[in-house]
Structures are given as C-alpha cells and as structure tokens.
Amino acid sequence: MKDVQKNPWGEKKLYGICIHPRYGGWFAIRGVLIFPDVQVPSLEQKLPVDCVSTDEKKIQLLNRFNFHWQDWTYRDIIDVEERYSEEQMQYFATPPAERFELLGLTK
C-alpha cells in the first residue's frame, strides 16, 4: 500500500479502506455519480485528512480490514464520535436475503 512506508505484505493483494476523521469506519460511501461532461476548472482539490497518521496504525487498520473485517474492529482504529447502533450492526451483519425477515417484513 502506498501510504505505508514499510510494506509487510509484499505482493499480496489488499483492499484499501476509508476512515472518516470523526466517524472512523462507522460510515459508508454507498454510491458515486460521475458526470464526464461537467467540468469545474476553478474547483480546488483538497487532500484528505490523514487521521490514521502512523505506519503502525495503518498496518493494523489494513490487517483488520482485510483479514478480520467481520469483527468490526477496523472501524474503531481512531477515537470516534458516533458508532452504528446495535440495530444497525445487526442489520448489516445479516445476509441480504434474510433482512426482510429481520425487519418483520415479508417478500
């Protein structure tokens, strides 16, 4: 990973992760809209906040996300202001095909 100076994974394929400066991993980017014909040359590009600032923490984050994502611990790699509720965690931990039943709805 290019944000880690000492890559402990070698050529192993890893997935990157977004961490919000206030919510840590307790948020999701659910979609992106791309308008290829819309141009705004005056729009200033801002660099993201590096809220996971040490290599040690970045390595810990990437290991947690790539190899232990189901325990949710990567989401708390930094101190957060707000987390998902127990109900939200139960919903997202439920396979999509079983969510209607969880919500008391029928297909």
Secondary structure, DSSP 8 states (H G I E B T S, - for coil): -TT-SS-TTTT--------BTTTBTS---------TT---TT---------S-SHHHHHHHHHHHHH-GGG-GGGGSS--S----HHHHHHHHS-GGGHHHHTT---
